[in-house]
Amino acid sequence: MPGGAVGRQVIIVADVVAVDPANQIVTLKGPNQTVDLRIADQEQFKLTAKGDQVEAKFTQALAVAVEPATRK
């Protein structure tokens, strides 16, 4: 199955609008979109609170698969 993935690094300045301690996920609202990010580093997560403004770096990816159409 031919295909591939394309990724690009994204840096945004965003507001922390929600914090989910059970899953270590923060919801960030930036100028163009709102994203949920998991913060793997427990110590860094502890420093993040709703209402903070942060700079976040993440990789945004798109995976694509191309397959031949079946003939009818």
Contacts in CASP RR format, 6 or more apart in sequence:
PFRMAT RR
TARGET T0000
AUTHOR 0000-0000-0000
METHOD contacts of the structure
MODEL  1
MPGGAVGRQVIIVADVVAVDPANQIVTLKGPNQTVDLRIADQEQFKLTAK
GDQVEAKFTQALAVAVEPATRK
1 65 0 8 1.000
1 66 0 8 1.000
1 67 0 8 1.000
2 65 0 8 1.000
2 66 0 8 1.000
2 67 0 8 1.000
3 63 0 8 1.000
3 64 0 8 1.000
3 65 0 8 1.000
3 66 0 8 1.000
4 63 0 8 1.000
4 64 0 8 1.000
4 65 0 8 1.000
5 61 0 8 1.000
5 62 0 8 1.000
5 63 0 8 1.000
5 64 0 8 1.000
6 61 0 8 1.000
6 62 0 8 1.000
6 64 0 8 1.000
7 59 0 8 1.000
7 60 0 8 1.000
7 61 0 8 1.000
7 62 0 8 1.000
8 59 0 8 1.000
8 60 0 8 1.000
8 61 0 8 1.000
9 57 0 8 1.000
9 58 0 8 1.000
9 59 0 8 1.000
9 60 0 8 1.000
10 57 0 8 1.000
10 58 0 8 1.000
10 59 0 8 1.000
10 60 0 8 1.000
11 55 0 8 1.000
11 56 0 8 1.000
11 57 0 8 1.000
12 28 0 8 1.000
12 30 0 8 1.000
12 31 0 8 1.000
12 35 0 8 1.000
12 55 0 8 1.000
12 56 0 8 1.000
13 30 0 8 1.000
13 53 0 8 1.000
13 54 0 8 1.000
13 55 0 8 1.000
14 28 0 8 1.000
14 29 0 8 1.000
14 30 0 8 1.000
14 35 0 8 1.000
14 53 0 8 1.000
14 54 0 8 1.000
14 56 0 8 1.000
15 28 0 8 1.000
15 29 0 8 1.000
15 30 0 8 1.000
15 51 0 8 1.000
15 52 0 8 1.000
15 53 0 8 1.000
16 26 0 8 1.000
16 27 0 8 1.000
16 28 0 8 1.000
16 48 0 8 1.000
16 49 0 8 1.000
16 50 0 8 1.000
16 51 0 8 1.000
16 52 0 8 1.000
16 53 0 8 1.000
16 54 0 8 1.000
17 27 0 8 1.000
17 28 0 8 1.000
17 29 0 8 1.000
17 34 0 8 1.000
17 50 0 8 1.000
17 51 0 8 1.000
18 26 0 8 1.000
18 27 0 8 1.000
18 50 0 8 1.000
19 25 0 8 1.000
19 26 0 8 1.000
19 27 0 8 1.000
19 48 0 8 1.000
19 49 0 8 1.000
19 50 0 8 1.000
20 26 0 8 1.000
20 27 0 8 1.000
21 45 0 8 1.000
23 38 0 8 1.000
24 38 0 8 1.000
24 39 0 8 1.000
24 40 0 8 1.000
24 42 0 8 1.000
24 45 0 8 1.000
25 36 0 8 1.000
25 37 0 8 1.000
25 38 0 8 1.000
25 39 0 8 1.000
26 36 0 8 1.000
26 37 0 8 1.000
26 39 0 8 1.000
26 45 0 8 1.000
26 48 0 8 1.000
27 34 0 8 1.000
27 35 0 8 1.000
27 36 0 8 1.000
28 34 0 8 1.000
28 35 0 8 1.000
28 36 0 8 1.000
28 37 0 8 1.000
28 54 0 8 1.000
28 56 0 8 1.000
35 56 0 8 1.000
35 58 0 8 1.000
37 56 0 8 1.000
37 58 0 8 1.000
39 45 0 8 1.000
39 48 0 8 1.000
48 54 0 8 1.000
END
